[in-house]
Amino acid sequence: MAQMNMIEAIRSAMDVTMNRDPSVVVLGQDVGYFGGVFRCTDGLQRKYGEHRVIDAPISEGGIIGTAIGMGVNGLRPVAEIQFADYIYPGFDQIVSELAKLRYRSAGDFFSPVTIRTPCGGGIRGGQTHSQSPEGIFTHVSGIKTIMPSNPYDAKGLLIAAIESDDPVVFFEPKRIYNGPFDGDPDRPAVSWASHPKGEVPEGHYTVPIGLAEVVQPGSALTIITYGTLVHVAVAAAKTAGVDAEVIDVRSLSPLDETTLTDSVKKTGRCLIAHEATRFGGYGAELAAIIQKNCFYHLEAPVSRVAGWDTPYPHAFEWQYFPGKKRMVAGIRRVMETAA
């Protein structure tokens, strides 16, 4: 086992798959010579050459379109969109072409594209470098949507995504690229060496797509979340003094409904948390599933903690961000409310 942060784990996943399978290629803005804006692809072009780690022009639609063509012709492209905020120019290619290819060809064609993109706030990136658009892609049939919360899952899920014949949009929460974060803006991220999942196998392994994980068992409340907010939820439950079961969704689509509903049936209370704006967010779908499957077990209404329904505000980032203070308030609200 090696100690890795999320950046190193993601780089290791690409390195392992490229070494095992010559059809795996990487493309995107600055992924080659520069090694990526967050250094996730650092050293890969030197090791595998310019024909397998390709610096692309500033054209997200072109990157995705090229990746689709590569996939149809036998390659396994890993396309990086430098920030999730920039994925929208490639949205039509993803939704109208990539997601529909297998269906519209009656299974004759497929394109195993993995799209990596850093998402979320907490780095003072302002409105164009802090968005969390994952909910949009869970609405699209034909693609899988993933967001890991730790290095072990990041590597295992990314390898599984690259090896999958289905297209995958792989969101990487950049606030925890270098270590976990408990939601306090005045405290820096701590070393992954103090976190159990900082230990990452150096070789090949996979984490199954479509399974959630119970990060922390509990009996009084279920907190359903993913990405950065997994660490915030654990810290907030401790601060609130509540025996909360924290579930990391990690595979947003396909979704592991069984793990979520079994937990809520046990605890009787549910808080859902995500960074993206609340209205129409992914948490609304989770709330509908919990209400349908756990209605007679609920002791309080399902509640949500999420970003504001505004563009991401640079000046008020820590009010917008669902940090530990807001999470603690959400936990207490659920615990003090009766159905």
ROTISE-917974 format. One record per residue (C-alpha): x, y, z; residue in one letter. Coordinates in nm, 4 decimals. Layout:
// ROTISE-917974
NODE         xx         yy         zz   kevo
NODE          X          Y          Z      A
...
This chain:
// ROTISE-917974
NODE         xx         yy         zz   kevo
NODE     0.0000     0.0000     0.0000      M
NODE     0.1111     0.3527    -0.0801      A
NODE     0.0002     0.6819     0.0747      Q
NODE    -0.1693     0.8927    -0.1940      M
NODE    -0.3796     1.2038    -0.2069      N
NODE    -0.6596     1.2160    -0.4616      M
NODE    -0.4452     1.3761    -0.7333      I
NODE    -0.1883     1.0993    -0.7033      E
NODE    -0.4566     0.8300    -0.6958      A
NODE    -0.6212     0.9631    -1.0128      I
NODE    -0.2851     0.9842    -1.1880      R
NODE    -0.2079     0.6285    -1.0757      S
NODE    -0.5393     0.5049    -1.2181      A
NODE    -0.4568     0.6461    -1.5612      M
NODE    -0.1009     0.5163    -1.5429      D
NODE    -0.2156     0.1637    -1.4518      V
NODE    -0.4776     0.1449    -1.7263      T
NODE    -0.2460     0.2938    -1.9910      M
NODE     0.0226     0.0437    -1.8999      N
NODE    -0.2190    -0.2511    -1.9195      R
NODE    -0.4111    -0.1442    -2.2294      D
NODE    -0.2514     0.0387    -2.5264      P
NODE    -0.5966     0.1516    -2.6416      S
NODE    -0.6280     0.3895    -2.3433      V
NODE    -0.5446     0.7483    -2.4422      V
NODE    -0.5673     1.0787    -2.2561      V
NODE    -0.6646     1.4111    -2.4124      L
NODE    -0.7523     1.7590    -2.2933      G
NODE    -0.6239     2.1102    -2.2402      Q
NODE    -0.2719     2.1171    -2.0909      D
NODE    -0.2777     1.7465    -1.9984      V
NODE     0.0497     1.6669    -2.1740      G
NODE     0.3570     1.8854    -2.1425      Y
NODE     0.2158     2.0853    -1.8508      F
NODE     0.0701     1.7836    -1.6707      G
NODE    -0.2740     1.9317    -1.6142      G
NODE    -0.3737     2.2442    -1.4246      V
NODE    -0.4009     2.0342    -1.1060      F
NODE    -0.1101     1.8046    -1.2086      R
NODE    -0.3315     1.4976    -1.2372      C
NODE    -0.1637     1.3927    -1.5635      T
NODE     0.1868     1.5011    -1.4673      D
NODE     0.4503     1.2754    -1.6247      G
NODE     0.2122     1.0682    -1.8353      L
NODE     0.3133     1.2252    -2.1675      Q
NODE     0.6801     1.1742    -2.0915      R
NODE     0.6103     0.8081    -2.0177      K
NODE     0.3615     0.7245    -2.2952      Y
NODE     0.4326     0.9809    -2.5645      G
NODE     0.2453     1.2578    -2.7429      E
NODE     0.0271     1.0149    -2.9396      H
NODE    -0.1327     0.8761    -2.6223      R
NODE    -0.1375     1.1897    -2.4046      V
NODE    -0.2652     1.4620    -2.6319      I
NODE    -0.2740     1.8368    -2.5693      D
NODE    -0.6030     1.9603    -2.7145      A
NODE    -0.7041     2.3122    -2.8207      P
NODE    -0.9424     2.5185    -2.6075      I
NODE    -1.2572     2.3585    -2.7459      S
NODE    -1.4581     2.1413    -2.5098      E
NODE    -1.6961     2.0381    -2.7871      G
NODE    -1.3968     1.9406    -2.9958      G
NODE    -1.2409     1.7411    -2.7102      I
NODE    -1.5593     1.5431    -2.6483      I
NODE    -1.6340     1.4984    -3.0190      G
NODE    -1.2823     1.3718    -3.0831      T
NODE    -1.3066     1.1352    -2.7871      A
NODE    -1.6337     0.9931    -2.9201      I
NODE    -1.4719     0.9251    -3.2570      G
NODE    -1.1754     0.7610    -3.0872      M
NODE    -1.4064     0.5389    -2.8847      G
NODE    -1.6101     0.4277    -3.1844      V
NODE    -1.2873     0.3250    -3.3556      N
NODE    -1.1545     0.1034    -3.0792      G
NODE    -0.9760     0.3354    -2.8358      L
NODE    -1.0618     0.4039    -2.4716      R
NODE    -1.0234     0.7815    -2.4390      P
NODE    -0.9996     0.9623    -2.1070      V
NODE    -1.0971     1.3213    -2.1834      A
NODE    -1.0232     1.5934    -1.9293      E
NODE    -1.2396     1.9044    -1.9099      I
NODE    -1.0206     2.1450    -1.7126      Q
NODE    -1.3036     2.2674    -1.4866      F
NODE    -1.6605     2.1352    -1.4654      A
NODE    -1.7730     2.4928    -1.5316      D
NODE    -1.6327     2.4536    -1.8850      Y
NODE    -1.8172     2.1339    -1.9693      I
NODE    -2.1220     2.3125    -2.1102      Y
NODE    -1.9769     2.3771    -2.4599      P
NODE    -1.9369     1.9984    -2.4864      G
NODE    -2.2817     1.9254    -2.3444      F
NODE    -2.4502     1.8641    -2.6793      D
NODE    -2.1828     1.6133    -2.7803      Q
NODE    -2.2259     1.4303    -2.4480      I
NODE    -2.6062     1.4273    -2.4398      V
NODE    -2.7005     1.4020    -2.8066      S
NODE    -2.4177     1.1808    -2.9318      E
NODE    -2.2213     0.9986    -2.6620      L
NODE    -2.5130     0.9026    -2.4385      A
NODE    -2.7347     0.7942    -2.7285      K
NODE    -2.4880     0.6069    -2.9495      L
NODE    -2.5514     0.2518    -2.8279      R
NODE    -2.9306     0.2996    -2.8246      Y
NODE    -2.9619     0.4669    -3.1635      R
NODE    -2.7418     0.2018    -3.3286      S
NODE    -2.9364    -0.0859    -3.1684      A
NODE    -2.6178    -0.1929    -2.9903      G
NODE    -2.3999    -0.2023    -3.3035      D
NODE    -2.1767     0.0827    -3.1839      F
NODE    -2.0528     0.2120    -2.8515      F
NODE    -1.7923     0.4620    -2.7383      S
NODE    -1.6259     0.3940    -2.3996      P
NODE    -1.5361     0.7542    -2.3178      V
NODE    -1.4469     0.8629    -1.9645      T
NODE    -1.4770     1.2366    -1.9030      I
NODE    -1.2784     1.3606    -1.6029      R
NODE    -1.3526     1.7042    -1.4638      T
NODE    -1.2735     1.8901    -1.1364      P
NODE    -1.5853     2.0286    -0.9687      C
NODE    -1.7075     2.2165    -0.6646      G
NODE    -1.5980     2.5131    -0.4612      G
NODE    -1.3953     2.5894    -0.1531      G
NODE    -1.0878     2.7149    -0.3392      I
NODE    -1.1952     3.0790    -0.3916      R
NODE    -1.2493     3.0133    -0.7592      G
NODE    -1.5553     3.2355    -0.8041      G
NODE    -1.8558     3.1638    -1.0189      Q
NODE    -1.6706     3.0193    -1.3210      T
NODE    -1.4438     2.7773    -1.1332      H
NODE    -1.6668     2.6433    -0.8541      S
NODE    -1.9815     2.4908    -1.0034      Q
NODE    -2.1226     2.1461    -0.9273      S
NODE    -2.3229     2.0399    -1.2360      P
NODE    -2.3379     1.6680    -1.1541      E
NODE    -2.7177     1.6649    -1.1205      G
NODE    -2.7586     1.7675    -1.4841      I
NODE    -2.5785     1.4550    -1.6054      F
NODE    -2.7688     1.2147    -1.3799      T
NODE    -3.0779     1.3210    -1.5753      H
NODE    -2.9277     1.1931    -1.9024      V
NODE    -2.9988     0.8313    -1.9873      S
NODE    -2.7011     0.6431    -2.1305      G
NODE    -2.4159     0.7800    -1.9202      I
NODE    -2.2872     0.6993    -1.5731      K
NODE    -2.2083     0.9760    -1.3229      T
NODE    -1.9502     0.9305    -1.0472      I
NODE    -1.8000     1.1490    -0.7729      M
NODE    -1.5500     0.9960    -0.5270      P
NODE    -1.4691     1.1329    -0.1823      S
NODE    -1.1288     0.9775    -0.1128      N
NODE    -0.8155     0.8520    -0.2924      P
NODE    -0.8936     0.4793    -0.2668      Y
NODE    -1.2342     0.5189    -0.4294      D
NODE    -1.1014     0.7732    -0.6788      A
NODE    -0.8491     0.5278    -0.8202      K
NODE    -1.0719     0.2210    -0.8086      G
NODE    -1.3730     0.3960    -0.9590      L
NODE    -1.1678     0.5664    -1.2301      L
NODE    -1.0149     0.2344    -1.3376      I
NODE    -1.3638     0.0821    -1.3435      A
NODE    -1.4874     0.3765    -1.5513      A
NODE    -1.2050     0.3513    -1.8048      I
NODE    -1.2583    -0.0233    -1.8408      E
NODE    -1.6372     0.0128    -1.8745      S
NODE    -1.7916     0.0013    -2.2213      D
NODE    -2.0381     0.2703    -2.1114      D
NODE    -1.9564     0.6424    -2.1144      P
NODE    -1.8824     0.7901    -1.7716      V
NODE    -1.8667     1.1477    -1.6440      V
NODE    -1.6214     1.1404    -1.3539      F
NODE    -1.6414     1.4426    -1.1241      F
NODE    -1.3424     1.5169    -0.8995      E
NODE    -1.4049     1.7474    -0.5971      P
NODE    -1.1050     1.9761    -0.6159      K
NODE    -1.1423     2.1008    -0.2552      R
NODE    -1.0192     1.7590    -0.1384      I
NODE    -0.7618     1.6929    -0.4112      Y
NODE    -0.4857     1.7300    -0.1505      N
NODE    -0.6674     1.5937     0.1556      G
NODE    -0.9999     1.5781     0.3438      P
NODE    -1.1871     1.8865     0.4608      F
NODE    -1.4187     1.9131     0.7603      D
NODE    -1.6116     2.2196     0.6445      G
NODE    -1.4337     2.4813     0.8540      D
NODE    -1.2968     2.7528     0.6193      P
NODE    -1.0372     2.8545     0.8777      D
NODE    -0.8843     2.5077     0.8909      R
NODE    -0.6737     2.3700     0.6056      P
NODE    -0.7221     2.0228     0.4688      A
NODE    -0.5372     1.7638     0.6742      V
NODE    -0.3020     1.5003     0.5423      S
NODE    -0.4536     1.1924     0.3831      W
NODE    -0.1981     0.9965     0.5865      A
NODE    -0.4274     1.0370     0.8880      S
NODE    -0.7302     0.9102     0.6948      H
NODE    -0.7813     0.5325     0.6576      P
NODE    -0.8385     0.5505     0.2837      K
NODE    -0.5159     0.7385     0.2233      G
NODE    -0.3741     0.3915     0.1742      E
NODE    -0.4058     0.3082    -0.1956      V
NODE    -0.2797    -0.0040    -0.3756      P
NODE    -0.0186     0.0855    -0.6339      E
NODE    -0.1384    -0.1736    -0.8851      G
NODE    -0.4677    -0.2546    -1.0535      H
NODE    -0.7971    -0.2804    -0.8641      Y
NODE    -1.1507    -0.1587    -0.9147      T
NODE    -1.4318    -0.0230    -0.6994      V
NODE    -1.7695    -0.1360    -0.8396      P
NODE    -1.9754     0.1351    -1.0050      I
NODE    -2.3295     0.1456    -0.8686      G
NODE    -2.2590     0.0819    -0.4993      L
NODE    -2.2782     0.3345    -0.2165      A
NODE    -2.0643     0.3045     0.0971      E
NODE    -2.1540     0.3393     0.4632      V
NODE    -1.8671     0.5606     0.5748      V
NODE    -1.9796     0.5836     0.9363      Q
NODE    -2.2447     0.3599     1.0982      P
NODE    -2.5089     0.5174     1.3195      G
NODE    -2.8616     0.4722     1.4521      S
NODE    -3.0178     0.8167     1.5051      A
NODE    -2.9964     0.9814     1.1617      L
NODE    -2.8916     0.9019     0.8042      T
NODE    -2.6851     1.1627     0.6203      I
NODE    -2.6724     1.0957     0.2465      I
NODE    -2.4038     1.2866     0.0593      T
NODE    -2.1004     1.2565    -0.1682      Y
NODE    -1.7730     1.4230    -0.2609      G
NODE    -1.6334     1.6891    -0.0277      T
NODE    -1.9399     1.6882     0.1936      L
NODE    -1.8754     1.3316     0.3109      V
NODE    -1.5967     1.4701     0.5307      H
NODE    -1.8072     1.7683     0.6336      V
NODE    -2.0922     1.5346     0.7363      A
NODE    -1.8674     1.3199     0.9548      V
NODE    -1.7233     1.6265     1.1283      A
NODE    -2.0648     1.7914     1.1682      A
NODE    -2.2250     1.4818     1.3210      A
NODE    -1.9439     1.4683     1.5767      K
NODE    -1.9853     1.8384     1.6575      T
NODE    -2.3638     1.8007     1.6899      A
NODE    -2.3219     1.4959     1.9134      G
NODE    -2.5554     1.2850     1.6989      V
NODE    -2.5069     0.9158     1.6219      D
NODE    -2.5407     0.9661     1.2466      A
NODE    -2.4938     0.7073     0.9757      E
NODE    -2.3059     0.8778     0.6914      V
NODE    -2.3485     0.7309     0.3440      I
NODE    -2.1234     0.8203     0.0521      D
NODE    -2.3345     0.7859    -0.2634      V
NODE    -2.0198     0.8034    -0.4859      R
NODE    -2.2043     0.6453    -0.7833      S
NODE    -2.4763     0.9005    -0.8542      L
NODE    -2.5992     0.7115    -1.1579      S
NODE    -2.6517     0.4183    -1.1431      P
NODE    -2.7665     0.4666    -0.7850      L
NODE    -2.7534     0.2146    -0.5028      D
NODE    -3.1058     0.2670    -0.3660      E
NODE    -3.0874    -0.0366    -0.1368      T
NODE    -2.8076     0.0940     0.0860      T
NODE    -2.9771     0.4318     0.1185      L
NODE    -3.3258     0.3032     0.1983      T
NODE    -3.2054     0.0309     0.4371      D
NODE    -3.0248     0.2960     0.6388      S
NODE    -3.3208     0.5353     0.6576      V
NODE    -3.5566     0.2529     0.7542      K
NODE    -3.3199     0.1836     1.0439      K
NODE    -3.2684     0.5430     1.1631      T
NODE    -3.6053     0.6992     1.0741      G
NODE    -3.4497     1.0356     0.9877      R
NODE    -3.2673     1.1601     0.6784      C
NODE    -3.0565     1.4615     0.5848      L
NODE    -2.9331     1.4994     0.2259      I
NODE    -2.6386     1.7273     0.1478      A
NODE    -2.4653     1.8485    -0.1685      H
NODE    -2.2750     2.1558    -0.2867      E
NODE    -2.4929     2.2234    -0.5919      A
NODE    -2.7882     2.4590    -0.5745      T
NODE    -3.0902     2.3211    -0.3907      R
NODE    -3.3750     2.3806    -0.6386      F
NODE    -3.3962     2.0964    -0.8900      G
NODE    -3.0761     1.9496    -0.7478      G
NODE    -2.9729     1.5859    -0.7240      Y
NODE    -3.0860     1.5837    -0.3613      G
NODE    -3.4471     1.6248    -0.4723      A
NODE    -3.4323     1.2878    -0.6517      E
NODE    -3.2768     1.1273    -0.3441      L
NODE    -3.5514     1.2777    -0.1261      A
NODE    -3.8214     1.1416    -0.3580      A
NODE    -3.6679     0.7928    -0.3437      I
NODE    -3.6455     0.8016     0.0370      I
NODE    -4.0023     0.9299     0.0701      Q
NODE    -4.1335     0.6554    -0.1571      K
NODE    -3.9391     0.3660    -0.0044      N
NODE    -3.9257     0.4735     0.3609      C
NODE    -4.2514     0.6671     0.4134      F
NODE    -4.3808     0.4549     0.7015      Y
NODE    -4.0421     0.4549     0.8760      H
NODE    -3.9824     0.8310     0.8752      L
NODE    -3.9978     1.0111     1.2096      E
NODE    -3.9349     1.3531     1.0505      A
NODE    -3.9541     1.5029     0.7008      P
NODE    -3.6536     1.4447     0.4764      V
NODE    -3.4368     1.7575     0.4857      S
NODE    -3.1663     1.9040     0.2616      R
NODE    -2.8547     2.1170     0.3038      V
NODE    -2.7275     2.2567    -0.0261      A
NODE    -2.5840     2.5553    -0.2067      G
NODE    -2.7881     2.8689    -0.2533      W
NODE    -3.0080     2.9134    -0.5589      D
NODE    -2.7706     3.1765    -0.6972      T
NODE    -2.4550     3.1850    -0.9089      P
NODE    -2.1568     3.0851    -0.6965      Y
NODE    -2.0641     3.4043    -0.5038      P
NODE    -1.6951     3.4810    -0.4704      H
NODE    -1.7408     3.7276    -0.1826      A
NODE    -1.9712     3.4992     0.0195      F
NODE    -1.8198     3.1598    -0.0585      E
NODE    -1.8331     3.0279     0.2970      W
NODE    -2.1940     3.1334     0.3433      Q
NODE    -2.2879     2.9607     0.0171      Y
NODE    -2.0766     2.6520     0.0787      F
NODE    -2.2591     2.3883     0.2885      P
NODE    -1.9840     2.3774     0.5503      G
NODE    -1.9824     2.2331     0.8976      K
NODE    -2.1824     2.5175     1.0545      K
NODE    -2.4704     2.4772     0.8074      R
NODE    -2.4500     2.0983     0.8282      M
NODE    -2.4736     2.1045     1.2097      V
NODE    -2.7793     2.3291     1.1835      A
NODE    -2.9349     2.0857     0.9346      G
NODE    -2.8683     1.7889     1.1629      I
NODE    -3.0271     1.9637     1.4607      R
NODE    -3.3246     2.0695     1.2514      R
NODE    -3.3985     1.7090     1.1531      V
NODE    -3.3454     1.5762     1.5044      M
NODE    -3.5782     1.8364     1.6578      E
NODE    -3.8604     1.7898     1.4042      T
NODE    -4.1397     1.5351     1.4372      A
NODE    -4.3248     1.3870     1.1404      A
